[in-house]
């Protein structure tokens, strides 16, 4: 269990931790000289039944509230320390506000320096504390009376903390690995070391992690968990990671370490935000703030999503617009201080870690946020796919919730959506939504085929814009993949058709195509005539020839290699294989344009047109005066390619 201290400056937090553990958390010369805590301090004590009790000692001075926030964001249990002689002070109240905003419900209040006052004063201070706790997450917290200087009450306090630690259930290690970095330093002979609390998941020696926002990948050389060497660090543990591949300057407090598949970060995220009732003015849109989340401190703006103002003591949906992207996740707690960083304004919890900039206040968007606010990912996903249009980017949803691949698979089993995998992203849809969207798509394609039977299919964007339900491009592709799997449609080469449709030409066009096909095939297949030459040979207008060839290109019969020069697809496939054979026959696995021209017999100009087309299609890679074949021609010009 990680225990954090909180409270006003000079109320004895550091001395209290020393009395409990024997460790002095003030390690800096300035801290020793001034007698105050400036940086986070850490101490550990073994539990009788095994395990470790960790302490995070945070500063109490108002100038160091941002450091206090970095420590408080990672604790399981809090000790709010109040000096018996001073009683509740300004930083006591602000720290209590912050703890409440961070949702810390487990803790106790320690009245320290009891040796300096009489019993009547102790009763007075405890009453003052109870009044301050009222209405906060620590309202029911116990109050302990101790003197860190004399040792009175320390044994009983230690026993209370041990009982609390042993009664708490072991924190689940589910979720993808994430760690908020609170310190970064260099150890001679070892290199870069970062410390922090593992927020979710686990990290093992030898594993790879990504530092955000830099994006640098690093390998974990060694791990210290709760002050001792370990093979892995798990959620809830304070760890020190020795990183290979990350320079000290590349990672700092406020950065995150995440699993390689958790790189997602956004400068905009939606949250539920509560303005403290101690504020004298309502909050307005675009209010500048200092945002604290995890161990990060960053400038941001608050955009209200409900109403024009947020009254003191009220809560509402907001969008946070940060100065740079943050890898936050749903449920992460945040605290906002005023633009000057002088006082705490309020805080809340993240709902959508990657919020849209447009249409953020529409009823549809607010309905989606209501679904996403569900803490249970199964409930949230089930509600989201019931909202129009009924399809969700499941990969983004899983990253936003910090779910591992195994947990995402389990989520699919629980919710039972229709699923499509597209370019590394999974999409999930309600079966009823797929059925409804399928009807819309099939109906629109039917109209298109009836009007243009010769065309092989309808382009995806016109189809998307013609549907009654508005879909994004990825959403349409996902639905098409689901329908294709069911055998209803065929989608390839950017065109979509009904599975039952086969394009056909009218009688006149078919006769003309037969003549053109003969002219560009056979002995002329590697140097086909241009549209003008075909017009002269057939006696048909250039526009007629060009239109028919464009139609045949959409049908996949020909490919327009250069303006008005069309090749039959089998000819291009053979030319691609020819380029591969040329490359294989040379020591450097490359060939020149002249070698290709001579081998194909296409002439210089047409040969260059072919090679430039190969370059565009990714079949070849030009390197100065030679080219290298980098793809299989059968993949680029295979029968399934409709370009």
Buried (B, 14 or more C-beta within 10 A) or exposed (E): BBBBBBBBBBBBBBBBBBBBBEBBBBEEEEBEEEEBBBBBBBBBBEEEEEBBBBBBBBBBBBEBBBBBBBBBBBBBBBBBBBBBBBBBBEBBBBBBBBBBBBEBBBBBBBBBBBBEBEEEBBEBBBEBBEEBBEEBBBEEBEBBBBBBBEEBBBEEBBEBBBEBBBEEEEBEBBBBBBBBBBBBEEEEEEBBBBBBBBBBBBBEBEBEBBBBBBEBBBBBBBBBBBBEEBEBBBBBBBBBBBBBBBBBEBBBBBBBBBBEBBBBBBBBBBBBBBBBEBBEEBBEBEBEBBBBBBBBBBBBBBBBBEEEEBBBEBBBBBBBBBEEBBBBBBBBBBBBBBEEBEBBBBBBBBBBBBBBEEEBBEEEBBBBBBBBBBEEBEBBBBBBBEBEBBBBBBBBBBBBBBBBEEBBEBBBEBBEBBBBEBEEBBBBBBEEBBBBBBEBBBEBBEEBBEEBEBBBBBBBEEBBEBBEBEBEEBBBBBBBBBBBEEEBBBBBBEBBBBBEBEBEBEEEBEEBBEEBBEBBBEEBBBBBBBBEBBBEBBEBEBEBBBEBBBBBBBBBBBBBBBEBBBBBBEBBBBBBBBBBEBBEEEEEEBBBBEBBBEBBEBEEEBBBBBBBBBEEBEBBBBEEEBBBBEBEBEEBBEEEBBB
